[in-house]
């Protein structure tokens, strides 16, 4: 069966599924192999749970005409997504970057939804499986698709762009993220810039921050729609940015008072405003959309526990995002500041050095108490009155049982694997 025939069957289905635990009635189930399982074994279960068709790549699990045998289920999912994208012919905005992808994606979505029927990546389903699933969620009613693309090695963004065929692209930044897979910062820049190469080769458009010289260099030769600070050449001109702790931005004709914390979120907002301008969304609607966006999922959330104000940014961390989060936190006017920071993962050979750099920078400041959790921080421990090191999460929580936080402003940040949001139940 060719991909067009599979697509015809897909159009009869209500959704696509790759997990029988989340399967929906009248869906198309793709039996994708994992490192420790073979989803072909779930073909019968998928049909019993309501799937209309099951895509398998092992003939031993064929049942009847509802099981469709292909050479590779994952590759078929990706090919179907690309075919469906071409079938719909809707404009697609793709975005990637080291930090801020998901927040920016959400902001773009709420802005454009003021004028268009939009559909965006759910959560962070942004890899070689998530991007196809996102594309297959678009329908003939979708007027603009927004696709987040993640990568931890070179050629991944290139591959995802070939599937999604974006008309517009935005790269949030180049930072020290996934250094292990990319082989260093230069590898990160090269890998993320694969989106720019797709855009220039296909005569598409990029949204770019004029204040970022590397972005400007890498986007040379592409049609640009820009934003910049006090720059009349920018398509969206920003007059003033401040954060204490929420980001407030003044543009030429209006201002936005957001619920996002930290100056590092300013560019996420600015990109969404610029994209709103490009698609001619009314400025009052842009303002309303962003001012009513409330972050969640442990991303820059402002919480209050008893007398303590907590900035919870525990979804992920790398040297770049950690540095800007700390810089922003230290400039807050609040008193009694405390930082609870967890190890940064996926840094490869750079891990020891990057944790050491961060420890040294924290040792140079005296207006915040710092609790550093994890083996990488512990290996770089030093004797400094305002720095305390804990090798494990459990050892830190044992310490928390002995103290009482009162009227503190607390930053909690670490890599996803550290799951530092668990600390909230211990703060009292």
C-alpha positions in Angstrom: 0.0 0.0 0.0 1.5 3.4 -1.0 1.5 6.5 1.2 -1.5 8.1 -0.7 -3.6 5.0 0.0 -2.6 5.1 3.7 -3.5 8.8 3.7 -6.9 8.1 2.4 -7.4 5.7 5.3 -6.0 8.3 7.7 -8.6 10.8 6.6 -11.3 8.4 7.7 -9.8 8.3 11.2 -10.2 10.9 14.0 -6.6 10.8 15.2 -3.3 9.1 15.3 -1.9 7.1 18.2 1.4 5.5 19.1 0.5 4.4 22.7 -2.4 2.0 23.5 -2.6 3.6 26.9 -3.8 6.8 25.3 -5.6 5.4 22.3 -8.8 7.0 21.0 -11.7 5.4 19.2 -11.5 5.5 15.4 -7.8 6.3 15.4 -4.9 5.0 13.3 -2.4 3.3 15.5 1.3 3.1 14.5 3.3 0.2 16.0 6.6 1.9 16.5 9.5 -0.1 18.0 11.4 1.2 21.0 14.6 0.2 22.7 12.9 -2.1 25.1 9.6 -3.0 23.4 8.0 -3.9 20.0 4.7 -2.1 19.6 3.7 -4.6 16.9 2.7 -6.9 19.9 0.0 -4.4 20.8 -1.8 -4.6 17.4 -4.6 -6.7 18.7 -5.0 -4.5 21.8 -5.1 -1.4 19.6 -8.0 -2.7 17.5 -9.8 -4.0 20.6 -9.5 -0.5 22.2 -11.1 1.2 19.2 -8.4 1.8 16.5 -9.8 1.7 13.0 -6.4 0.7 11.5 -3.0 -0.4 12.7 0.3 0.2 10.9 2.7 -2.7 11.5 6.1 -3.6 10.3 6.2 -7.2 11.4 4.1 -9.7 9.3 3.7 -12.0 12.3 1.2 -9.6 13.8 -1.1 -9.2 10.8 -4.7 -9.9 11.6 -7.0 -8.7 8.8 -7.5 -5.8 6.4 -7.3 -3.5 9.4 -3.6 -4.2 9.9 -1.5 -2.6 7.2 2.0 -4.0 6.8 4.8 -1.6 5.9 8.5 -1.8 5.8 9.1 0.6 8.8 6.3 2.0 10.9 8.2 5.0 12.1 9.3 6.0 8.6 5.7 5.5 7.4 4.5 7.9 10.2 7.0 10.5 9.0 6.2 10.0 5.3 2.5 10.3 6.1 3.0 13.5 8.0 4.9 15.0 5.1 2.2 13.9 2.6 -0.5 15.3 4.8 1.3 18.6 5.2 1.5 18.9 1.4 -2.2 17.9 1.1 -3.3 20.7 3.4 -1.1 23.4 1.9 -1.5 25.6 5.0 1.2 28.1 6.2 3.5 26.6 8.8 5.7 28.4 11.3 8.6 26.3 12.7 10.7 27.3 15.6 13.7 25.9 17.4 16.5 27.2 19.6 18.4 26.3 22.8 16.1 28.0 25.2 12.5 29.3 25.3 11.1 27.2 22.4 8.0 26.0 24.2 7.1 29.3 25.8 7.6 31.2 22.5 5.5 28.6 20.7 2.7 29.1 23.2 2.8 32.8 22.9 2.8 32.7 19.1 -0.2 30.4 19.3 -2.3 32.6 21.6 -1.5 35.7 19.6 -2.4 34.2 16.2 -5.4 32.5 17.6 -7.0 35.9 18.0 -7.4 36.1 14.2 -6.9 32.6 12.9 -7.8 29.0 13.5 -4.4 27.8 14.7 -3.0 24.5 15.9 0.4 24.1 17.6 2.7 21.4 19.0 1.2 20.0 22.2 3.6 20.3 25.1 7.1 19.5 23.8 6.4 16.8 21.2 9.1 18.3 19.1 11.3 15.4 17.9 11.3 12.9 15.0 8.0 11.4 16.4 6.4 14.5 17.9 6.7 16.7 14.8 4.9 14.1 12.6 2.2 13.7 15.2 1.8 17.5 15.3 1.5 17.7 11.5 -1.1 14.9 11.5 -3.2 16.8 14.1 -3.7 19.6 11.5 -7.0 19.5 9.6 -8.6 21.4 6.7 -10.0 23.8 9.3 -6.4 24.7 10.5 -5.4 28.1 9.1 -1.9 28.3 10.5 0.2 25.5 11.9 2.9 26.1 14.6 5.6 23.4 14.9 8.2 23.3 17.6 11.4 21.5 16.7 13.9 20.1 19.2 17.3 18.6 18.5 20.2 17.2 20.4 22.5 16.5 17.4 23.3 17.8 14.0 21.1 17.0 11.0 18.0 16.7 13.2 16.5 20.1 12.4 17.3 19.5 8.7 15.4 16.3 8.8 12.4 17.8 10.6 12.3 20.7 8.2 12.1 18.3 5.3 9.1 16.7 6.9 7.3 19.9 8.0 8.3 22.1 5.0 7.9 25.3 7.0 7.0 28.6 5.3 8.4 30.6 8.2 11.1 30.0 10.8 12.3 31.4 14.1 15.3 30.4 16.2 15.1 31.7 19.7 18.8 31.6 20.4 22.0 29.6 20.3 23.0 28.5 23.8 24.9 25.8 25.7 22.3 23.1 25.5 22.8 19.4 24.5 26.5 20.0 24.2 27.1 16.3 24.4 25.2 15.5 21.2 26.2 18.6 19.3 29.9 18.5 20.2 30.1 22.0 21.7 28.6 25.5 21.1 29.7 25.7 17.5 27.9 22.5 16.9 24.8 23.9 18.4 25.0 26.9 16.1 25.5 24.8 13.1 22.8 22.3 14.0 20.1 24.9 14.8 21.1 26.9 11.7 19.9 24.0 9.6 16.5 25.8 9.7 18.0 28.9 8.2 19.5 26.8 5.4 16.1 25.3 4.6 14.5 28.7 4.6 17.0 30.3 2.2 17.1 27.2 -0.1 13.3 27.3 -0.4 12.8 31.1 -0.6 10.9 31.3 2.7 10.9 33.9 5.6 12.6 34.1 8.9 11.7 36.1 12.0 14.9 37.5 13.5 16.0 39.5 16.5 18.2 42.4 15.2 20.0 42.5 18.6 21.5 39.1 18.1 24.6 39.4 15.9 25.0 35.6 15.4 21.3 35.3 14.3 21.8 38.1 11.9 24.9 36.5 10.5 23.4 33.0 10.1 20.2 34.4 8.5 22.0 36.3 5.8 20.3 35.9 2.4 16.9 35.1 3.8 13.8 37.2 3.6 13.5 38.7 7.1 10.8 40.1 9.4 12.6 41.6 12.3 12.3 43.0 15.8 14.7 45.2 17.7 15.2 47.7 20.5 15.0 51.4 19.6 15.8 50.5 16.0 13.6 52.2 13.5 14.8 49.7 10.8 13.0 46.9 12.8 9.6 45.8 11.6 8.6 45.6 15.3 10.3 48.3 17.4 10.7 47.9 21.1 11.1 51.0 23.2 11.7 49.7 26.7 12.0 46.4 28.6 11.9 45.8 32.3 11.3 42.9 34.7 10.7 43.0 38.5 9.8 40.2 38.4 7.2 40.2 35.6 8.3 41.3 32.1 6.8 44.7 30.9 7.6 45.8 27.4 6.8 49.1 25.7 6.4 49.2 21.9 5.9 52.1 19.5 2.1 52.2 20.0 1.3 50.0 23.0 2.7 48.2 26.0 2.4 44.7 27.5 2.4 43.7 31.1 3.0 40.0 31.1 2.8 37.2 33.6 6.2 35.9 32.5 9.2 36.3 34.8 12.7 37.4 33.9 14.3 39.5 31.2 15.1 36.3 29.4 11.4 36.0 28.5 11.4 39.4 26.8 12.6 38.0 23.4 10.0 35.2 23.6 7.3 37.9 23.9 8.9 40.2 21.3 9.0 37.3 18.8 5.3 36.6 19.3 4.5 40.3 18.9 6.5 40.5 15.7 4.8 37.4 14.3 1.5 38.9 15.2 2.4 42.1 13.4 3.4 40.1 10.3 0.1 38.3 10.2 -1.7 41.6 10.8 -3.3 40.7 14.2 -4.7 43.8 15.8 -2.3 45.3 18.5 -5.1 45.3 21.1 -5.6 41.6 20.5 -1.8 40.9 20.7 -1.7 42.8 24.0 -4.8 40.9 25.4 -3.4 37.5 24.3 0.0 37.9 25.9 -1.2 39.6 29.1 -3.7 36.8 29.6 -1.1 34.0 29.0 -0.2 32.3 32.3 2.9 30.0 32.3 2.6 26.5 33.6 4.4 23.1 33.6 7.2 24.4 35.9 8.2 27.1 33.4 8.8 30.5 35.0 5.9 30.2 37.3 5.4 32.6 40.2 4.0 30.8 43.2 3.4 31.7 46.9 3.8 29.3 49.7 3.0 30.8 53.1 5.1 34.0 53.2 7.5 32.9 50.4 7.5 34.0 46.8 8.8 31.3 44.6 10.0 31.4 41.0 9.6 27.8 39.7 11.6 27.2 36.5 12.3 23.6 37.0 11.3 22.3 33.5 14.9 22.3 32.2 18.3 23.9 32.5 21.5 24.4 30.6 24.4 26.8 31.1 22.8 29.5 29.0 19.4 29.4 30.6 20.8 29.0 34.0 23.0 32.1 33.6 20.2 34.4 32.4 17.9 33.1 35.1 20.4 33.8 37.8 21.3 37.2 36.4 17.6 38.2 36.3 17.0 36.8 39.8 19.9 38.8 41.3 18.7 42.1 39.9 15.3 41.7 41.6 14.7 44.3 44.2 13.4 41.7 46.6 15.2 41.0 49.9 16.1 37.6 51.4 16.9 35.9 48.1 17.5 32.1 47.9 18.5 30.0 44.9 18.0 26.3 44.8 19.8 25.0 41.7 20.1 21.4 40.3 22.6 19.8 38.1 22.5 20.5 34.3 22.4 17.4 32.1 23.5 16.4 28.6 26.7 18.5 28.7 29.1 15.6 27.9 32.8 16.4 28.4 31.9 20.1 29.1 29.8 19.2 32.2 32.5 19.5 34.9 33.8 22.8 33.4 30.3 24.3 33.0 29.3 23.5 36.6 32.6 24.9 37.8 32.0 28.2 35.9 28.6 28.5 37.5 29.8 27.8 41.0 32.6 30.4 40.6 30.1 33.0 39.4 27.8 32.3 42.4 30.8 32.6 44.8 31.4 36.1 43.5 28.0 37.3 44.7 26.9 37.8 48.3 23.3 38.9 48.2 21.7 35.4 47.9 22.0 32.1 49.6 22.6 29.2 47.2 21.7 25.5 47.6 23.3 23.4 44.9 22.0 19.9 44.4 23.5 17.0 42.4 26.7 15.1 41.8 28.1 17.6 39.2 27.7 20.6 41.5 29.0 18.5 44.5 32.2 17.6 42.6 32.8 21.4 42.2 32.0 22.3 45.8 34.0 25.1 47.5 34.0 26.6 50.9 31.9 29.7 50.8 29.5 30.9 53.5 26.5 31.5 51.2 27.0 28.3 49.1 25.8 24.9 50.3 26.3 21.7 48.3 24.2 18.5 48.5 25.1 15.4 46.5 21.6 14.0 46.3 18.0 15.3 46.3 17.3 13.2 49.4 20.2 14.8 51.4 18.8 18.2 50.6 15.3 17.4 51.6 16.7 16.0 54.9 18.3 19.4 55.4 15.1 21.2 54.6 13.4 19.4 57.4 15.6 21.3 59.8 15.0 24.9 58.6 12.1 27.3 58.0 11.8 29.7 55.1 10.1 32.9 56.0 9.5 35.9 53.7 12.0 34.7 51.1 12.1 35.1 47.3 13.2 31.7 46.0 14.5 30.6 42.6 14.2 26.9 41.8 15.9 25.8 38.6 17.5 22.6 37.3 17.4 20.0 34.5 14.2 18.0 34.0 15.9 14.9 35.4 16.4 16.6 38.8 12.6 17.1 39.1 13.1 20.0 41.5 9.4 20.9 41.6 9.4 18.2 44.3 10.9 20.8 46.6 7.7 22.7 46.9 6.2 20.2 49.3 9.2 20.7 51.7 9.1 24.5 51.8 7.4 25.6 55.0 
